[in-house]
Amino acid sequence: MKLLLIHAWNARERSYRGAFSNLFSYSSLTLAAICALIPEGMFEQVDVIDENSQKVQYDRTQYDLVMISFETSSSITAYGHCAQFRKRGAYVVCGGYHATALPDEVAEHCDTVIQGPAEHSIPAFLSDFAKGCPKPRYCDFDVCAAEFPLPVRDKITKRKKLRIPGIVANRGCMNACKYCSMRMMWRNDPRPVEQVVEEIRALGSKMVIFYDPNFFGNREYVLALMKALKPLKILWASNATADFGYDHVLMQAAYDSGCRGVLIGLESLNTQSLSGVGKQFYETDRYQEIIANIHSHGIAVNGCFVLGFDHDTEEELLALPERVERLGLDLCRFAILTPYPGTKQFEEYEKNGRILTKEWDRYTQHHAVFEPAQITTERLEEIYRTVWKKAYTWRRVFRRAWRSPWRGKLYYWILLGANIGFKFLGANKRKPK
């Protein structure tokens, strides 16, 4: 039998697929994690396609089984793949965030739906498939992090990706932000420290990126992990929450173990906006202090912002580039609030009649798919494009890099490259024709 694994990508989406994507785009571990669940020798051929940088070709090989993972914004593209491969006689399985949130919708396009984590469900499905009796749906959230097999990275393309390997210590997050779909998919369950360290050692890389949504969320665990990382003498970056910038013991331990950068979802400079969506830290007047604290430990900060919260006004959003510059961030990213299916935000907006479209390929974080409270959808999208453009003038690109705690270090050039990459990423946010 022949198997094809696909991580689908929105056919209309150009972001993270351009000429400069290798400056800021990380390789997904989705396909590598799924490959690790395929029993050795079960298939005579296993092909893997990351559609972010590879193309799906329907007639190159006759596959017996096609397994597709996708998010909401990629679902329309994925459904097209389902139709084409089923027409050619393949059995099609779908999983991922969208399949977990809307399994009934996804089931209309494939033969089997897998909800939630794959670690138990895929082996169960493959066993049934081999026996000729696969079920239409598999769902098992009772997965322990200690069971996760090591990702099979050698089958995954690095094309158009930053050549820094990714790793996960804890897929989950203890926070409960209304707009985030993480809790729908993963529970807060860190992997054993020894397992994480052994994986990093096997990579043989001097630099890694932790994909954990909230790396420092479990303080006791992460202190133990960072102590174990220190002898490896690697450099690393991760996600963090704003309160990380108050814990000097944690910041120093992070630096000593090799941390040189954190991405923080600051989301908004409006306190009411943050408290209204369940953010645990919303003292926006202390952001500058937090960033200065993190910088004092030699760690750079990438701040992410979301436009379109109910308390956001046009004047506040247009002032973002100047206000973000005063914060002293090393990088900044912007997105339009996107209420994904399966989140509390989506449920709330749908109940109140504020979801304007279920054209899922518009759920890319740079379209307004809901009715904003203060401005029109058209104006929100226009402001979003303006903010990207003004935040990434060449003057601001070089000024951010020059002020960074990385200045004078070899890895300074990574930061400068990321700023340049983000400038061209922002240039992709042009008004649709």
N, C-alpha and C positions, 0 to 999 in steps of 0.2 A: 504493500500500500504506500501511497505518497501523500504527504501532509504539507500544507502551506499555512504558515502563521503570518498574520497581517496586523500591524498597528496602523489603523486607518487615519488619514489626515484630510481635513476639509479641503475639497478640490478647489474651492474659491479662495482659500486663505493663502496669502503670500508671506505673511510675517513668519520669521524664523526659517525661511526657505530661500533667502536672497544670497547675494554674492558675499556678504559679510557675516553670514550666520555662524561661521566657525569662530567668530570673536566672542560670542555670548551664548550660543545654543548648546545645551548639554544633551548627551545621549540618554534616551529613556531606558529604564531597566525593565520595562513591561515584557518585552519579547524575551529578554534574557532569563527572566524569572519563569516564564511559561516554558521555555525550552528545557529548563531544569526539571520540569515535571513530566517530560515525555520519556517513557520507559525505553531504555537502550535496546535496539534491535526490533522494536515494534513496527517501525516504518523503514522501508528501503530508501526513502528519500524524504528529507525534511528541509524545506526552504523557508526562509524568513525575509519578510519585507517590512521595513520601516518606511511608510509612505511619505514621511516628512522629506526624505531625500532619495527614495527609490520609487519605481513605477510598477504598478500592478499590471501584469499582462495575462489576459484570460486564456489565451490559446497556446502559450509556450509549453505548458505541461498539463497533462490530464491528471488532476488531483482527486483522490478519493475523499479526503477530508480537508476542509478549510476552516480555520479558527480565526475569528476577527475580534480584536479588542478596540474599543473606541470610546471617546468622550461625546458629550452632547453635540458640540459643534461639528464633529466628524460623522454624525449618525447618518445624514443623508447620503454622503459618499459611501459609507459602509453598507447601507441598504442597496445601493447600486451594485456593489461587489457581490452581495448575497444573491441578488437576482441573476447576475451573470454566471456565477459559479454553480448555482442550483440548476440553471438551464443546461449546463454542461455535465450534469450528473453527479456533482460533488455533494457531500453531506456538509452542511454549514452550521457552525457553532458561533454564537456571539457572547461576548462578555465585556466587562469594564464598567465605568461609572454610569453611562446611560442605560445599559442593560440592567444594572442594579436598581436604578431609580424607576425605570419604566419597562419592566419585563414583559408586560402584555403587549405593548406597542412593538417591542423588538421581536417578540415571538411571531409576529405576522410576517417577518422577513426571513426567518431562519428555521432550522430544524430543532435546535436545542439552545436554550438560554442558560448562561451561568451567571448567577447573582453573587456579588460579594467576592471575597478572597478566593483565589484559584487553588490553593495548596491541597485542599481535600477534594474539591469538586472536579477538577480536571482529571486526576487519577481515577476517580469513581466513574466519570463519563467514559474515559478511554477503555476501562475494563468492560463496561457495558457495551461500548461500540464494538470491541473485539468479539464479543459474544453475539452480536447482532441484535441487541435489545437496548439501545440507548433511550434514556428518558427525555421528555421535552424540556425539563427544567431541573437544574441542580442549584442548591443553595446551602452553604455551610459557613457560618460566621465564627464558629467555635474553633479558631485556628490559633495555635500558640506560636509565638515568634521563634522559639527554639527549634521548631520544625522546619523553618524556611531553608530549603536547599540553596546552595550557592548559585548565583545567576550564571548561566552559560554565556559568557560575553564574546567568545570567539566567533559566534555566528552573526553578531550584530554589527552593522555598518557604522563606521565613524565618519562617513562622508558628511560634510557641512556641519560638523560638530566641533566644539571645543575639545581639545585632546586632553581633558582631565577626567579621569574616571569618577563615576558617581557610586555612592554606597548609602545604604540605609541602616540605621541602628534601631529606629522606632518609627513605624509607618503612621502611628496614630498621633492624636493631639487631644489634650484634656480640655481645651477651650471649646466653646460652643457658639461661634460667630454665626449669625443667621444666614449669611450668604455663602458659607463654606460647605462643600460636599464631602470633606474628609471623613467626618464622623459617620457618615452614611456607609462608608466603605471599610474603614479600618478602626480597630480599637487601640487604645493606648496600651502598648505591650512591647517593651524594649527587648531586643535580642540579647542573649548572654554576651557580656563584655569580651570574653575570650574568643567567641565566634566572630565578632566584628573585627577584632584585632588580627585574627588569622586571615580573614578575607583581605584586609588591607595589605598585610605582609605578602600575600600571594600575588597581589596586583603588581608589586615591584615598582610602583609609581611614587615619586617624591611629592605629589600633590593630589588631593582628592576633594570631592564635593560631597557633603552629606545632604541627601534629599529629604531628611526628616522635616515634617512641617513645623515642628517646634523642638529643635534639638535640645535646648536647655530646660525643657518643661519639667523633667524629673531630675531635680537637682542632685540627689544622692547618687543616682545612677550615672549621670553624666560626669560627675566628679571622678567616679571610679573609672569610667571609660577614658577620660582625658589623662588620668594618671597612667593608664596602660598605653595610651598613644605616645606619651612623651619619649620613651626609648626608641620609637620608630623613626624619630627625627624627620617627620613629614610636615608639609604645610597643608592646611585645610580651610574650608569655608563651610558655612551652614546657614540655615534659617534661625531666627530668634524672635522673641517678642520684646517689646520696648522695655519691659522691666528688667531685662538683662543688663541694661545700662546703669542700674543702681547697685548691682551686686559685684563689688570690686574683687572679692575673693574668686568668684566665678570667672570674671573677665581675665584676671591674672592667670588663673589655671588654664583658661582657654588659650591665651597667648603662649604660655610656657609649653603647651602641648602641640603648638603649631598653628593655631587659629590666626588667620590674617584677614578674614572678612566675614561679615554677617549680613544677611538680607532680612530686613525688618518690615513687616506690614504695618506701616504707620497709618495708612489708609486715608486719613483726613486730618485737616488742621482745625476742624470744627468739633468741639467736645460733644455737642448734642448729637451729631451724626454718629459718633462712635458709640456713645452710650445707648443709642437707639437700635443698634444691631448686635448688641451683646459682647462688645469688646471689653475685656477685663481691665485693660489699662487705657484710660482716655484723658490723661492730663496733658493735653496738647501743648500747653504753655511751658512744659518741661522737656519737650523734644530736643531743643538745642542743648540743654544741659546733658541729656542722655547721650547724644551723639558725641559731645565733647568728652564725656567720661570714657566712652568706648575708644575714641581716638587716643586718649591718654594712655591706654594699654596697647597701642600699636595696631589696632584692629580697624579696618575700613568698614564703612556702612553703606549698603545699598537700600535706599528707602523706597517703598512701594506705596502708591496712592490710588484710591478709587474715587471716581467722579460720579455723582448722581444720587447720593444719599438724600433723604427727604429734607434735611436742614441745609443742604448746599445751595448757596445763592450764586447767581451769575458773577457777581463782583468777587466773591471769595474764590471761585474756581479760576477766574482769569488772573487773579493775583498769585496763583500757585507757583509759577516759575520763579518769581522774585522771593517769595516766602521760603521756598525750598532751598534756594541759593543761600539765604541767610542761615539756614540750619547747619550748613557745612557738610552736607552729604557728599559722598564720593561717587555715587551713582544714584539715579532715580528712575523709576518706572511708573507708568500711568495706565489705568484701565478704566473702562466704563463699568459701573456696577452691573453685574449679570446674575439674575436670579435663576440658578440652575435647578432643573427638576430634582426633587429629593431633598431640597433645602427648605428650611423654615421660611426663608425669604420668598421662595417661589410659592409655597402654600399660602402665605399671607397675601401676596400680590394677586394671585389667581382668585382667591376668595373675594378680594376687593375690586375685581375687574380691571386690574392694572397691567396684566400681561397683554401686550399688544400683538404678539405674534408667537407662533410655535414653529416658525421656519427655523429649525434647529441650526442650520448652517449660518445663521446670523448671531448665534450665541458665542461670539468670539472675543468678547470683552472690548471690542471697539465699535459695537453697534448698540444703540439704545433699544432694547426689546420690551421695555415696560414704560409706563407713563410716569415721568418724574413729577415731583411735587411742586417744584419752584419754577421750572422752565420747560420748554417744549423738547421733544425728542430730537428734533432737527438742530435746535440750538445747543443741546448737550453734546451732540456729536461734533458740531462745529467748534465748540470750546475745547473739546478733547484734542482735536487736531491742532488747534492753536497752542495749547499747553505743551504738547510734545515738541512742536517747532521752536517755541521760545525757550524751553528748558534745554534744548540741544543746539543752541547757536555755537559756532566754533569757539567764541570767547568763553562761554560757560563750560564747554567740554574741556578745554585746556586749563581753565581756572580750577575746576574740580580736581583734575589729576594733579595739578601743581600743589594744591593745599593738602593733599592726602597724606596720611601717616606712612604710606608706601613710598613717598618720594625719596629718591636716592637708593631704593632697593631694586634688586633685579626684577622682582615681580611687579614693579611699578608699571612695566610695559603691558602687563595683562590688564591692569586697570585702565590705562589709556586706550588700549585696544577695545575694551568693553564699552567705554564711553563713545568711541567712534562707531562701534557696531550699533549701539543704541540710538545714535543719531540717525543712522540709515534705517533702523527699525522704525523709528518715529516717522521718517519720511514716507514709509509705506501707508501711513494712516491718512491718505488723501481721500477727499470726498469721492464716493463711488459715482461712476458715470451712469 
